[in-house]
Amino acid sequence: MNYRDGIIKETEFLTTAELADKLKMNVQVITRKVQSGEIEAYKIGKDWRIPEHAVFNWLESHSNKHKKSKSKTITTSEVLKVTEQLPTQPSKRKFLLEYILTNFEPNKVYSEHEVDSIITRYHKDSKAVRQEFLSEKMMDEINGQYRRSPEYRLSDR
């Protein structure tokens, strides 16, 4: 993805301190991984900026889950680009929905605008994704407010 594709507009960037806080790791460990190139990042002034997709890719590469056969593996790049339509293949559709869902904190209440702004990072039709979240019982909606459903469990991919 390059600048013309909207990398800055469509990507959330984290500092090393923010990522360390999210992952409950030491900032120096994250900084070393960034400096060595293990985690993709951009140095702006004295600070490193880490794109959200780089964090996901790094975490996936360090997962202890068994890799599925190549014919059934869904690559991150297949589903993380901003899409016009939800994938029709059920496994890709669920993967995308669950990936977007991980951006919502459990039990935190979000306005419709907040939900839409998170969804539009990955999919242009936020209303369709919101409806999918509700129909799949991934989110609950009460009086125009949304929250990630505590009963929904992410699949093991």
N, C-alpha and C positions, 0 to 999 in steps of 0.2 A: 504494500500500500504506500502511496506517496502523498505528498502534500495536496495535489489536485484531487485525489480521491477523498480527502477530508480527514486525514489522520489526526489532526489537531482537534477538529470539530467533533469527531465521533469517538475519540479515545479518552479514557480517564487515565490521568497520570498520577503516580504516587511518588512521594519522596522516600528515601531509604528509611527515614524515621517512621513514616506512616506505614510502610510495608512491614518493618520490624514489629511495630505495635500490633498490626493485624495478625501476624503470624506468631506472635509471642516469642520473638527471637531478639538477639542482641543486634543493635544497629551496626556495630563493627563487622559482624558476620555478614549481614546483608551487603554492606559496603564492599567487603572483600569479594563477594560473589559477583557484584556488579562490575568492579574494577577488573576482575579476571575475565569478564565476558560470559560467565556462566549464566547470568541473568542479563538479558538485553536491556539497555538503558541509554539515555541521552544526557550528556553533561552540559548543563546550562549555567554558566558562571562557575560558582564553586559547588553547586548542588547537582545531584543526579536526579533525573526524572525517569521513572519506570512505567512503561505503558502496561495497562491492565492485561492485555493479551500475553505479554511477555511473562508476567507472573503466572498466569494460567499454564502456559507452555512449560515453564520451569517446574511447577508443581506436578504436572502430568508426567514429566520425564523422571521424576523422583517418586512416583507412586509405587506402592508395593503390590498393587493389584495385578493379576495375571493379564497379559496382553491377549486380546481376542485374535482370531485368525484374520489375516489381512483382508479377506473378502468381506468380512463383516465389520471391520474397523472404520469408524467415522473419524475423519481428521478434523481437528479444531478449525482449520481454515475453511473447511466445507460449510460450517455452520456459523462461524463468528462474523463473517462479513455482513454488513448491513443488507438485509434482504427485503425484497418487495413482497414476497409471499412466504407463508410458512411452508416448510418442506412437506410434501405429501407422504413421504416414506415415514411410517410411524416411529422408527428408531431415531431418525434425524430430527423429527418434529419434537419428540420428547427430550432429546439431548439439548436442543436449542432452548426449549421452554425451561428446562431445569437449570441450564447455564444462566439464563436471564434471571430466574428465580433466586439464584444464589446471591444476587446483588441486593436482595431485600433482607433486612435484619429480622429474625424471628420475633414475633409479638410486638413489633413496632408498627404504629398506625401511620399510614401514608395518605396524603390527599391524592385525588385523581391526577392532578398536575404532576406531583412528585413521581407517581407510578409511571405516567407517560414519559417523563423526561428520562427515566432509567431505561425503559423499554426501547425508546427511539435510538439509543446507542447501537442497538442490534437489529431492530426491525422497524420499518417505516410505518406500519399500520399498528399503532399502539392499542387501538380499540379492539382489534382482532385478538391480539395477544392477551389483553386483559380478560376478554371473554373466554379464551382458552384456559387461562389461569383459574377462572371461576368454574368452568365446566369440568376441569380436571381436579377440582378441589385443592388446587395448589395455593389459592388465596381465598380469603373471605372478604365480602363487601357488606358493610353496614352503614346505611345513610350516606353513601358517597365516599366513605372512608375505606381503605383497603389495608389488609395485613396478611402476611405470609401465614398460611394455615399451620398451626402447630401439629396437626395430625398427619400432614403429608410428609412422607419419607422419600428422600431422593433415591433413585435407583442406583444399582451398583455398576452401571455402564459396563 
